[in-house]
Amino acid sequence: MKNQMSRFLLASTFAFTLVMTGCGSQTSTPAPGQNAAPAAATTNNATAEKVLTIANGSDMLSFDIHDHSSASTEAIHVNIFNYLLKHDAEGKFVPDLAESWENVNPTTWRFKLRQGVKFQNGDPFTAADVKFTLERVAKDEKLSEHSNYDEIQEVKVVDEHTVDVITKNADPILLNRLSRSGSSMLPSKYIAEKGWEEFLKNPVGTGPYKFQEWKRDDRLVLVKNDAYFGDKPKWDKVIFRVIQEDSTRVAELMTGGIDVALNIPPSDEERIESNEGTSVITGPSQRVMTMEVRVTPGRVTADPRVREAIDLAIDEKAIIDNLYAGKGTPTQTRVTPGNFGAHIGLYNKYNYDPERAKQLLAEAGYANGVDVTFTAPSGRYLKDKETAELVTAMLTEVGFRVKLELMEWSAFNERLSARKMDELFMVAYGNSMFDAALALDRVTIARTKDRTDYTNPEVEALYKAASQNMNPTERLKQFEKIQEIVAKELPQIYLLQMDSTYGVNDRIAYKPRVDEMLYVDEITLK
């Protein structure tokens, strides 16, 4: 098998080299040791405009805070909007728009709101905005974040600066819900007067930065909000650029066109480190690269032997070592350490037995091979394209005939949202809730319908019980059991927990967060 592995690793490397060579002819980069051009964040004097430029490989999806499930979109939103409470860099709850909160009874949480806060158009922030925001996502089943908030029964306005959030049942993670994507506070008066479409074109929040312009697939520009209720914004302007090609993004960093580059390929780390004025920063993330598998009747992957063969065909350690330079951890669960409910027995472990995979295919009636379609994004995550290509090669080795579809992120996300995927598709999931409930929600019937179509009554019962259980010891056992069932039945096959790698200009002080949020005021000039 070692020789077989070498063949498809060599093929993958050769293809990647061709891509890099083609891009290199279009972009001039400094030689190792050559000084980078002045960084975008550089200021000539104390009164010069301070501009921070961050580049990613894909664009933000929308300003609808309730209708996306993208961490990279939320990473931008956190600078425009505020939650009632939020996580600090260590993951602890801290006040944001709520000054304090208390659990009045098992189904009621009371929040005291910060007074004197204004939206960026001058409207005051009040309890009415909390009611509008949370009830919209709790009641509209069409919104992608609905399932994370449908436990909310009602938001009761006690007075202008006090609200009671009432849940249908005891909810052990309500505070987690209200400190993440989908709970940013919206301006109810502005939306009522101007309409939702106008809000999406000209969003208004309470955050430290205001929207200026968005050129899709090019750049999003924010400017400081001088009326912000918190600490004075550190930047005059923040630019989020979209640079899809990894090599171009790295070149822009090395020549000073950007200050922070996300998703740095391991093959470019040495170039950045050897270049005077730029460095590589790596930090852990919550993100797990996941293959979802259709178990829909009539699909070849409905057969559990076929799903097990897929799992056994994939050498996760080889993927991590050869594509990610060892910066990742194999896992058989999406609930990784640092999240409540993590199953340590399934972490840093993987299955790999290609000969057994071939036997399983033969037992399933596919001794001569079987056709599957595998869809993956290209340019959204670090090494997503190369990972999909290497997985395809591994599956081919054991007898799968794989039709690989690589799609630009927005097109991939549209198909994913429309629930029109074929047998296999790959997504890298984070966990902004820091709780197993968010990760394991993906294997409940409400989320798997027309997506993987996975159903298991025991999983449903365990998940429902854990979702209402205020006893953490019992909740942990319930979540662990769900993960054991999923690891056996394989509606999802987990490849690796990813580290996050960033390129930064040395004039920038930046410590990556495990939740991958880009609070730009945590990024400073040295």
LUMMARGU-115061 format. One record per residue (C-alpha): residue in three letters; x, y, z. Coordinates in nm, 3 decimals. Each point is the difference from the previous one (the first is absolute). Layout:
<rs>
{"ALA",{X,Y,Z}};
...
</rs>
This chain:
<rs>
{"MET",{0.000,0.000,0.000}};
{"LYS",{0.300,0.229,0.063}};
{"ASN",{0.078,0.007,-0.374}};
{"GLN",{-0.367,0.065,-0.082}};
{"MET",{-0.007,0.288,0.248}};
{"SER",{0.314,0.144,-0.153}};
{"ARG",{-0.155,-0.010,-0.348}};
{"PHE",{-0.310,0.202,0.080}};
{"LEU",{0.185,0.235,0.237}};
{"LEU",{0.247,0.068,-0.280}};
{"ALA",{-0.284,0.062,-0.245}};
{"SER",{-0.168,0.240,0.240}};
{"THR",{0.328,0.183,0.063}};
{"PHE",{0.070,0.026,-0.374}};
{"ALA",{-0.345,0.149,-0.066}};
{"PHE",{0.048,0.249,0.279}};
{"THR",{0.344,0.096,-0.135}};
{"LEU",{-0.151,0.075,-0.341}};
{"VAL",{-0.257,0.228,0.162}};
{"MET",{0.268,0.181,0.199}};
{"THR",{0.220,0.040,-0.307}};
{"GLY",{-0.283,0.149,-0.205}};
{"CYS",{-0.086,0.251,0.274}};
{"GLY",{0.362,0.091,0.058}};
{"SER",{0.039,0.130,-0.353}};
{"GLN",{-0.271,0.257,0.062}};
{"THR",{0.114,0.142,0.335}};
{"SER",{0.333,0.145,0.097}};
{"THR",{0.110,-0.095,0.352}};
{"PRO",{0.305,0.108,0.195}};
{"ALA",{0.287,-0.244,0.034}};
{"PRO",{0.070,-0.148,0.343}};
{"GLY",{0.153,0.267,0.220}};
{"GLN",{-0.120,0.285,-0.219}};
{"ASN",{-0.182,0.278,0.184}};
{"ALA",{-0.375,0.008,-0.038}};
{"ALA",{-0.160,0.317,-0.126}};
{"PRO",{-0.159,0.225,0.265}};
{"ALA",{-0.290,-0.181,0.161}};
{"ALA",{-0.356,0.115,-0.054}};
{"ALA",{-0.021,0.074,0.372}};
{"THR",{0.308,0.221,0.006}};
{"THR",{-0.054,0.363,0.101}};
{"ASN",{0.247,0.281,-0.074}};
{"ASN",{-0.098,0.209,0.297}};
{"ALA",{-0.240,0.009,0.291}};
{"THR",{-0.276,0.165,-0.203}};
{"ALA",{0.018,-0.227,-0.307}};
{"GLU",{-0.291,-0.229,-0.074}};
{"LYS",{0.041,-0.341,0.160}};
{"VAL",{-0.113,-0.270,-0.246}};
{"LEU",{-0.004,-0.373,0.067}};
{"THR",{-0.028,-0.238,-0.297}};
{"ILE",{-0.089,-0.368,0.044}};
{"ALA",{-0.018,-0.249,-0.287}};
{"ASN",{-0.188,-0.328,-0.022}};
{"GLY",{-0.053,-0.247,-0.284}};
{"SER",{-0.379,0.043,-0.012}};
{"ASP",{-0.253,0.277,0.049}};
{"MET",{-0.255,0.065,0.269}};
{"LEU",{-0.340,-0.154,-0.081}};
{"SER",{-0.256,0.253,0.118}};
{"PHE",{-0.093,0.264,0.257}};
{"ASP",{-0.297,-0.212,0.107}};
{"ILE",{0.129,-0.107,0.341}};
{"HIS",{-0.264,-0.273,0.020}};
{"ASP",{0.038,-0.160,-0.340}};
{"HIS",{0.356,-0.128,-0.021}};
{"SER",{0.209,-0.254,0.188}};
{"SER",{0.341,0.130,-0.105}};
{"ALA",{0.265,0.076,0.262}};
{"SER",{0.193,0.217,-0.247}};
{"THR",{-0.313,0.212,-0.052}};
{"GLU",{-0.060,0.028,0.373}};
{"ALA",{0.368,0.089,0.048}};
{"ILE",{-0.077,0.325,-0.187}};
{"HIS",{-0.344,0.056,0.154}};
{"VAL",{0.144,0.018,0.352}};
{"ASN",{0.148,0.340,-0.085}};
{"ILE",{-0.332,0.148,-0.117}};
{"PHE",{-0.247,-0.156,0.243}};
{"ASN",{-0.009,-0.094,0.368}};
{"TYR",{-0.144,-0.293,0.196}};
{"LEU",{-0.164,0.022,0.341}};
{"LEU",{0.307,-0.174,0.139}};
{"LYS",{0.308,-0.143,-0.167}};
{"HIS",{0.298,-0.228,0.052}};
{"ASP",{0.334,0.156,0.076}};
{"ALA",{0.320,-0.145,-0.150}};
{"GLU",{0.008,-0.263,0.277}};
{"GLY",{-0.359,-0.108,-0.067}};
{"LYS",{-0.156,0.157,0.311}};
{"PHE",{-0.331,0.189,-0.012}};
{"VAL",{0.037,0.378,0.027}};
{"PRO",{-0.264,0.278,-0.029}};
{"ASP",{-0.064,0.162,-0.336}};
{"LEU",{-0.340,0.169,-0.052}};
{"ALA",{-0.128,-0.160,0.319}};
{"GLU",{0.159,0.125,0.321}};
{"SER",{-0.122,-0.297,0.204}};
{"TRP",{-0.221,-0.309,-0.016}};
{"GLU",{-0.160,-0.250,0.235}};
{"ASN",{-0.188,-0.328,-0.022}};
{"VAL",{-0.337,0.093,0.153}};
{"ASN",{-0.142,-0.351,-0.035}};
{"PRO",{0.080,-0.308,-0.214}};
{"THR",{-0.158,0.156,-0.311}};
{"THR",{0.061,0.373,0.052}};
{"TRP",{0.319,0.208,-0.026}};
{"ARG",{-0.013,0.372,0.080}};
{"PHE",{0.240,0.241,-0.167}};
{"LYS",{0.074,0.356,0.110}};
{"LEU",{0.099,0.201,-0.306}};
{"ARG",{0.273,0.259,-0.025}};
{"GLN",{-0.152,0.350,-0.013}};
{"GLY",{0.099,0.281,-0.234}};
{"VAL",{0.095,-0.230,-0.292}};
{"LYS",{-0.087,0.121,-0.349}};
{"PHE",{-0.008,-0.175,-0.333}};
{"GLN",{0.228,0.145,-0.265}};
{"ASN",{-0.291,0.196,-0.153}};
{"GLY",{-0.074,0.169,0.335}};
{"ASP",{-0.295,-0.215,0.111}};
{"PRO",{0.018,-0.104,0.368}};
{"PHE",{0.051,-0.367,0.084}};
{"THR",{-0.289,-0.124,0.216}};
{"ALA",{-0.178,-0.314,0.114}};
{"ALA",{-0.216,0.018,-0.315}};
{"ASP",{0.309,-0.077,-0.211}};
{"VAL",{0.074,-0.309,0.209}};
{"LYS",{-0.356,-0.124,-0.043}};
{"PHE",{0.004,0.063,-0.376}};
{"THR",{0.339,-0.168,-0.053}};
{"LEU",{-0.049,-0.316,0.202}};
{"GLU",{-0.363,-0.063,-0.090}};
{"ARG",{0.079,0.034,-0.372}};
{"VAL",{0.253,-0.284,0.007}};
{"ALA",{-0.202,-0.205,0.249}};
{"LYS",{-0.318,0.005,-0.211}};
{"ASP",{0.114,0.002,-0.364}};
{"GLU",{0.071,-0.361,-0.095}};
{"LYS",{0.153,0.104,-0.334}};
{"LEU",{0.299,0.166,0.166}};
{"SER",{0.315,-0.212,0.020}};
{"GLU",{0.055,0.091,0.367}};
{"HIS",{-0.358,-0.081,0.100}};
{"SER",{0.075,-0.342,0.148}};
{"ASN",{0.250,0.156,0.241}};
{"TYR",{-0.264,0.240,0.135}};
{"ASP",{-0.336,-0.175,-0.032}};
{"GLU",{0.020,-0.088,0.371}};
{"ILE",{-0.087,0.366,0.069}};
{"GLN",{-0.375,0.030,0.062}};
{"GLU",{-0.022,0.375,0.050}};
{"VAL",{0.197,0.311,0.084}};
{"LYS",{-0.196,0.203,0.253}};
{"VAL",{0.071,0.372,0.031}};
{"VAL",{0.004,0.081,0.373}};
{"ASP",{0.100,0.362,-0.055}};
{"GLU",{0.207,0.194,-0.253}};
{"HIS",{0.325,-0.148,0.132}};
{"THR",{-0.110,-0.337,0.139}};
{"VAL",{-0.109,-0.316,-0.184}};
{"ASP",{-0.096,-0.351,0.098}};
{"VAL",{0.100,-0.271,-0.247}};
{"ILE",{-0.247,-0.282,0.054}};
{"THR",{0.079,-0.347,-0.133}};
{"LYS",{-0.233,-0.290,-0.076}};
{"ASN",{0.194,-0.227,0.233}};
{"ALA",{0.294,0.030,0.235}};
{"ASP",{0.291,0.102,-0.224}};
{"PRO",{0.348,-0.069,0.141}};
{"ILE",{0.175,0.190,-0.282}};
{"LEU",{-0.210,0.312,-0.049}};
{"LEU",{0.296,0.223,0.088}};
{"ASN",{0.208,-0.186,-0.259}};
{"ARG",{-0.269,0.066,-0.261}};
{"LEU",{-0.014,0.372,0.078}};
{"SER",{0.375,0.049,-0.036}};
{"ARG",{0.046,-0.125,-0.355}};
{"SER",{-0.109,0.018,-0.362}};
{"GLY",{-0.371,0.073,-0.036}};
{"SER",{-0.037,0.210,0.315}};
{"SER",{0.150,0.333,-0.109}};
{"MET",{-0.248,0.274,0.080}};
{"LEU",{-0.192,0.152,-0.292}};
{"PRO",{-0.148,0.354,-0.028}};
{"SER",{-0.376,-0.068,0.005}};
{"LYS",{-0.105,0.361,-0.065}};
{"TYR",{0.238,0.043,-0.296}};
{"ILE",{-0.115,-0.327,-0.158}};
{"ALA",{-0.368,0.084,0.054}};
{"GLU",{0.045,0.340,-0.169}};
{"LYS",{0.247,-0.089,-0.278}};
{"GLY",{-0.077,-0.366,-0.062}};
{"TRP",{0.211,-0.313,0.013}};
{"GLU",{0.149,0.039,-0.348}};
{"GLU",{0.133,0.344,0.090}};
{"PHE",{0.153,-0.138,0.317}};
{"LEU",{0.182,-0.268,-0.200}};
{"LYS",{0.142,0.271,-0.229}};
{"ASN",{0.083,0.244,0.282}};
{"PRO",{0.025,-0.196,0.326}};
{"VAL",{-0.014,0.180,0.334}};
{"GLY",{0.127,-0.140,0.328}};
{"THR",{0.124,0.124,0.337}};
{"GLY",{0.361,-0.112,-0.051}};
{"PRO",{0.330,0.190,-0.011}};
{"TYR",{0.011,0.003,-0.382}};
{"LYS",{-0.254,0.118,-0.257}};
{"PHE",{-0.068,-0.132,-0.346}};
{"GLN",{0.139,0.210,-0.289}};
{"GLU",{0.000,-0.219,-0.312}};
{"TRP",{-0.008,-0.359,-0.119}};
{"LYS",{0.126,-0.106,-0.341}};
{"ARG",{-0.087,-0.368,-0.008}};
{"ASP",{0.296,-0.234,-0.054}};
{"ASP",{0.235,0.299,0.027}};
{"ARG",{-0.018,0.191,0.329}};
{"LEU",{-0.210,0.114,0.294}};
{"VAL",{0.088,0.334,0.159}};
{"LEU",{-0.087,0.107,0.354}};
{"VAL",{0.072,0.333,0.172}};
{"LYS",{0.018,0.080,0.369}};
{"ASN",{-0.313,0.089,0.193}};
{"ASP",{0.088,0.310,0.203}};
{"ALA",{-0.322,-0.039,0.201}};
{"TYR",{0.079,-0.356,0.113}};
{"PHE",{-0.099,-0.063,0.361}};
{"GLY",{0.315,-0.194,0.084}};
{"ASP",{0.372,0.069,-0.034}};
{"LYS",{0.096,0.229,-0.286}};
{"PRO",{0.059,-0.198,-0.322}};
{"LYS",{0.371,-0.049,-0.070}};
{"TRP",{-0.024,0.024,-0.379}};
{"ASP",{-0.136,0.273,-0.226}};
{"LYS",{-0.079,-0.247,-0.276}};
{"VAL",{-0.005,-0.380,-0.032}};
{"ILE",{0.009,-0.173,-0.337}};
{"PHE",{-0.086,-0.367,-0.045}};
{"ARG",{0.136,-0.106,-0.337}};
{"VAL",{-0.086,-0.313,-0.197}};
{"ILE",{0.310,-0.160,-0.158}};
{"GLN",{-0.088,-0.351,-0.108}};
{"GLU",{0.341,-0.123,-0.113}};
{"ASP",{0.223,-0.099,0.291}};
{"SER",{0.316,0.106,-0.181}};
{"THR",{-0.142,0.344,-0.081}};
{"ARG",{-0.114,0.049,0.358}};
{"VAL",{0.349,-0.087,0.126}};
{"ALA",{0.162,0.231,-0.256}};
{"GLU",{-0.223,0.289,0.111}};
{"LEU",{0.105,-0.060,0.359}};
{"MET",{0.371,-0.012,-0.085}};
{"THR",{-0.015,0.321,-0.204}};
{"GLY",{-0.201,0.190,0.261}};
{"GLY",{-0.336,0.010,-0.175}};
{"ILE",{-0.177,-0.165,0.293}};
{"ASP",{0.066,-0.028,0.372}};
{"VAL",{-0.152,-0.337,0.083}};
{"ALA",{-0.045,-0.294,-0.238}};
{"LEU",{-0.227,-0.287,0.100}};
{"ASN",{0.037,-0.368,-0.096}};
{"ILE",{0.373,-0.010,-0.069}};
{"PRO",{0.105,-0.325,-0.176}};
{"PRO",{0.282,-0.191,0.175}};
{"SER",{0.204,0.018,-0.323}};
{"ASP",{0.014,0.380,0.031}};
{"GLU",{0.086,0.027,0.369}};
{"GLU",{0.378,-0.005,-0.057}};
{"ARG",{-0.025,0.277,-0.262}};
{"ILE",{-0.191,0.220,0.242}};
{"GLU",{0.231,-0.070,0.293}};
{"SER",{0.319,0.061,-0.202}};
{"ASN",{-0.137,0.323,-0.143}};
{"GLU",{0.105,0.300,0.208}};
{"GLY",{-0.305,0.165,0.154}};
{"THR",{-0.248,-0.292,-0.006}};
{"SER",{-0.068,-0.298,0.227}};
{"VAL",{-0.226,-0.302,0.033}};
{"ILE",{-0.232,-0.043,0.298}};
{"THR",{-0.175,-0.330,0.071}};
{"GLY",{-0.276,-0.065,0.250}};
{"PRO",{-0.252,-0.275,0.079}};
{"SER",{-0.352,0.020,-0.138}};
{"GLN",{-0.334,-0.166,0.057}};
{"ARG",{-0.023,-0.095,-0.367}};
{"VAL",{-0.034,-0.364,-0.105}};
{"MET",{0.024,-0.100,-0.367}};
{"THR",{-0.301,-0.224,-0.052}};
{"MET",{-0.133,-0.224,-0.276}};
{"GLU",{-0.378,-0.032,0.011}};
{"VAL",{-0.145,-0.317,-0.150}};
{"ARG",{-0.346,-0.045,-0.152}};
{"VAL",{-0.182,-0.296,0.157}};
{"THR",{-0.307,0.065,-0.216}};
{"PRO",{-0.166,-0.324,-0.118}};
{"GLY",{0.110,-0.075,-0.353}};
{"ARG",{0.343,0.158,0.043}};
{"VAL",{0.293,-0.240,0.006}};
{"THR",{0.112,0.167,0.324}};
{"ALA",{-0.323,-0.110,0.170}};
{"ASP",{0.181,-0.331,0.053}};
{"PRO",{0.196,0.020,0.329}};
{"ARG",{0.271,-0.220,-0.151}};
{"VAL",{0.065,0.261,-0.268}};
{"ARG",{0.023,0.277,0.261}};
{"GLU",{0.242,-0.207,0.207}};
{"ALA",{0.207,-0.067,-0.312}};
{"ILE",{0.026,0.375,-0.059}};
{"ASP",{0.117,0.053,0.356}};
{"LEU",{0.258,-0.279,-0.018}};
{"ALA",{0.134,0.119,-0.337}};
{"ILE",{0.105,0.341,0.134}};
{"ASP",{0.339,0.039,0.170}};
{"GLU",{-0.058,0.313,0.208}};
{"LYS",{0.354,0.001,0.137}};
{"ALA",{0.143,0.006,-0.354}};
{"ILE",{-0.226,0.294,-0.086}};
{"ILE",{0.114,0.194,0.308}};
{"ASP",{0.368,-0.076,-0.053}};
{"ASN",{0.014,0.059,-0.375}};
{"LEU",{-0.244,0.289,-0.047}};
{"TYR",{-0.006,0.176,0.337}};
{"ALA",{0.364,-0.049,0.105}};
{"GLY",{-0.118,-0.186,0.307}};
{"LYS",{-0.217,0.290,0.121}};
{"GLY",{-0.322,-0.181,0.072}};
{"THR",{-0.140,-0.287,0.205}};
{"PRO",{-0.191,-0.304,-0.125}};
{"THR",{-0.337,-0.043,0.167}};
{"GLN",{-0.303,-0.226,-0.004}};
{"THR",{-0.222,0.268,0.150}};
{"ARG",{-0.083,0.358,-0.080}};
{"VAL",{-0.023,0.090,0.371}};
{"THR",{0.364,0.076,0.073}};
{"PRO",{0.174,0.086,0.329}};
{"GLY",{-0.095,0.345,0.126}};
{"ASN",{-0.370,-0.060,-0.071}};
{"PHE",{-0.238,-0.133,0.262}};
{"GLY",{-0.092,-0.358,-0.089}};
{"ALA",{0.329,-0.092,-0.169}};
{"HIS",{0.059,-0.377,-0.024}};
{"ILE",{0.371,-0.032,0.070}};
{"GLY",{-0.005,-0.369,-0.095}};
{"LEU",{-0.083,0.092,-0.360}};
{"TYR",{0.254,0.283,-0.033}};
{"ASN",{0.344,-0.038,-0.157}};
{"LYS",{-0.111,-0.333,-0.147}};
{"TYR",{-0.092,-0.123,-0.347}};
{"ASN",{-0.073,-0.317,-0.195}};
{"TYR",{0.213,-0.101,-0.299}};
{"ASP",{-0.011,-0.344,-0.162}};
{"PRO",{-0.020,0.013,-0.381}};
{"GLU",{-0.003,-0.380,-0.040}};
{"ARG",{-0.301,-0.031,0.228}};
{"ALA",{-0.161,0.285,-0.196}};
{"LYS",{0.032,-0.205,-0.320}};
{"GLN",{-0.154,-0.302,0.172}};
{"LEU",{-0.296,0.205,0.122}};
{"LEU",{-0.066,0.131,-0.350}};
{"ALA",{0.005,-0.356,-0.131}};
{"GLU",{-0.239,-0.112,0.275}};
{"ALA",{-0.232,0.286,-0.096}};
{"GLY",{-0.005,-0.126,-0.360}};
{"TYR",{0.256,0.242,-0.144}};
{"ALA",{0.301,-0.223,-0.057}};
{"ASN",{0.051,0.172,-0.337}};
{"GLY",{-0.029,0.348,0.142}};
{"VAL",{-0.275,0.251,0.065}};
{"ASP",{-0.077,0.355,-0.116}};
{"VAL",{-0.033,0.290,0.246}};
{"THR",{-0.006,0.378,-0.039}};
{"PHE",{0.212,0.198,0.244}};
{"THR",{-0.058,0.378,0.024}};
{"ALA",{0.241,0.234,0.178}};
{"PRO",{0.073,0.372,0.021}};
{"SER",{0.316,0.141,-0.152}};
{"GLY",{0.169,0.296,0.166}};
{"ARG",{-0.231,0.028,0.302}};
{"TYR",{0.218,-0.189,0.248}};
{"LEU",{0.370,-0.065,0.025}};
{"LYS",{0.090,-0.282,-0.239}};
{"ASP",{-0.364,-0.090,-0.069}};
{"LYS",{0.063,-0.064,-0.370}};
{"GLU",{0.314,-0.207,0.066}};
{"THR",{-0.175,-0.191,0.280}};
{"ALA",{-0.289,-0.089,-0.230}};
{"GLU",{0.243,-0.111,-0.272}};
{"LEU",{0.197,-0.219,0.240}};
{"VAL",{-0.315,-0.153,0.149}};
{"THR",{-0.116,-0.073,-0.356}};
{"ALA",{0.328,-0.178,-0.072}};
{"MET",{-0.033,-0.207,0.317}};
{"LEU",{-0.357,-0.100,-0.082}};
{"THR",{0.104,-0.092,-0.355}};
{"GLU",{0.268,-0.232,0.138}};
{"VAL",{-0.261,-0.222,0.168}};
{"GLY",{-0.246,-0.013,-0.290}};
{"PHE",{-0.214,0.313,0.001}};
{"ARG",{-0.045,0.182,-0.330}};
{"VAL",{-0.019,0.357,0.124}};
{"LYS",{-0.142,0.295,-0.188}};
{"LEU",{0.165,0.293,0.181}};
{"GLU",{-0.183,0.333,-0.019}};
{"LEU",{0.203,0.299,0.121}};
{"MET",{-0.208,0.315,0.041}};
{"GLU",{0.067,0.362,0.092}};
{"TRP",{-0.127,0.060,0.353}};
{"SER",{-0.308,0.210,-0.072}};
{"ALA",{-0.123,-0.249,-0.262}};
{"PHE",{0.076,-0.292,0.233}};
{"ASN",{-0.185,0.170,0.285}};
{"GLU",{-0.304,0.066,-0.220}};
{"ARG",{-0.023,-0.368,-0.091}};
{"LEU",{0.058,-0.100,0.362}};
{"SER",{-0.277,0.232,0.118}};
{"ALA",{-0.231,-0.134,-0.270}};
{"ARG",{0.075,-0.353,0.128}};
{"LYS",{0.084,-0.132,-0.346}};
{"MET",{0.323,-0.186,0.072}};
{"ASP",{0.082,-0.347,-0.129}};
{"GLU",{0.160,-0.292,0.185}};
{"LEU",{0.294,0.180,0.161}};
{"PHE",{0.072,0.363,0.081}};
{"MET",{0.268,0.166,0.211}};
{"VAL",{-0.044,0.288,0.245}};
{"ALA",{0.225,0.132,0.277}};
{"TYR",{-0.218,0.072,0.304}};
{"GLY",{0.091,0.221,0.296}};
{"ASN",{-0.181,0.021,0.334}};
{"SER",{-0.087,0.353,0.103}};
{"MET",{-0.218,-0.130,0.285}};
{"PHE",{0.284,-0.184,0.180}};
{"ASP",{-0.248,-0.279,0.075}};
{"ALA",{-0.072,-0.339,-0.154}};
{"ALA",{-0.357,0.108,-0.068}};
{"LEU",{0.103,0.206,-0.305}};
{"ALA",{0.216,-0.273,-0.151}};
{"LEU",{-0.240,-0.288,0.064}};
{"ASP",{-0.299,0.194,-0.123}};
{"ARG",{0.132,-0.087,-0.348}};
{"VAL",{-0.096,-0.366,0.047}};
{"THR",{-0.358,0.065,0.113}};
{"ILE",{-0.292,-0.048,-0.240}};
{"ALA",{-0.075,0.373,-0.014}};
{"ARG",{0.345,0.065,-0.154}};
{"THR",{0.057,-0.320,-0.199}};
{"LYS",{-0.321,0.002,-0.204}};
{"ASP",{0.089,0.023,-0.372}};
{"ARG",{0.361,0.047,0.101}};
{"THR",{0.124,-0.341,0.118}};
{"ASP",{-0.345,-0.137,0.094}};
{"TYR",{0.154,-0.170,0.304}};
{"THR",{-0.249,-0.101,0.268}};
{"ASN",{0.050,-0.185,0.327}};
{"PRO",{-0.272,0.000,0.270}};
{"GLU",{0.254,-0.054,0.278}};
{"VAL",{0.203,0.301,-0.115}};
{"GLU",{-0.318,0.210,-0.012}};
{"ALA",{-0.099,-0.101,0.354}};
{"LEU",{0.348,0.057,0.141}};
{"TYR",{0.033,0.338,-0.169}};
{"LYS",{-0.341,0.117,0.124}};
{"ALA",{0.081,-0.109,0.354}};
{"ALA",{0.343,0.167,-0.001}};
{"SER",{-0.148,0.321,-0.141}};
{"GLN",{-0.219,0.040,0.310}};
{"ASN",{0.224,-0.156,0.264}};
{"MET",{0.137,0.248,0.254}};
{"ASN",{0.221,-0.273,0.155}};
{"PRO",{0.341,0.027,-0.174}};
{"THR",{0.113,-0.350,0.099}};
{"GLU",{-0.306,-0.160,-0.157}};
{"ARG",{0.021,0.225,-0.307}};
{"LEU",{0.360,-0.105,-0.058}};
{"LYS",{-0.094,-0.370,0.001}};
{"GLN",{-0.289,0.063,-0.240}};
{"PHE",{0.223,0.189,-0.243}};
{"GLU",{0.273,-0.264,0.020}};
{"LYS",{-0.249,-0.272,-0.091}};
{"ILE",{-0.117,0.194,-0.306}};
{"GLN",{0.361,0.036,-0.118}};
{"GLU",{0.059,-0.374,0.038}};
{"ILE",{-0.307,-0.076,-0.212}};
{"VAL",{0.104,0.247,-0.271}};
{"ALA",{0.354,-0.142,-0.004}};
{"LYS",{-0.149,-0.344,-0.067}};
{"GLU",{-0.274,0.093,-0.252}};
{"LEU",{0.205,0.265,-0.184}};
{"PRO",{-0.248,0.253,-0.141}};
{"GLN",{0.297,0.230,0.048}};
{"ILE",{0.365,-0.099,-0.040}};
{"TYR",{0.243,0.232,0.179}};
{"LEU",{0.339,0.060,-0.157}};
{"LEU",{0.190,0.235,0.229}};
{"GLN",{-0.022,0.285,0.246}};
{"MET",{0.172,0.289,-0.175}};
{"ASP",{0.248,0.250,0.138}};
{"SER",{-0.034,0.357,-0.125}};
{"THR",{0.304,0.154,-0.168}};
{"TYR",{0.036,0.372,-0.069}};
{"GLY",{0.263,0.213,-0.165}};
{"VAL",{0.053,0.340,0.163}};
{"ASN",{0.210,0.307,-0.050}};
{"ASP",{0.245,0.032,0.289}};
{"ARG",{-0.137,0.344,0.090}};
{"ILE",{-0.325,-0.176,0.095}};
{"ALA",{-0.063,-0.153,0.341}};
{"TYR",{-0.254,-0.279,-0.043}};
{"LYS",{-0.097,-0.307,0.201}};
{"PRO",{-0.248,-0.228,-0.181}};
{"ARG",{-0.315,-0.103,0.184}};
{"VAL",{-0.114,-0.361,0.020}};
{"ASP",{-0.346,0.108,-0.127}};
{"GLU",{0.164,0.165,-0.307}};
{"MET",{-0.177,0.330,0.059}};
{"LEU",{0.182,0.307,-0.134}};
{"TYR",{-0.064,0.264,0.263}};
{"VAL",{0.215,0.260,-0.172}};
{"ASP",{0.058,0.201,0.317}};
{"GLU",{0.186,-0.302,0.135}};
{"ILE",{0.243,0.055,-0.290}};
{"THR",{0.234,0.291,0.068}};
{"LEU",{0.302,0.181,-0.133}};
{"LYS",{0.312,-0.081,0.200}};
</rs>
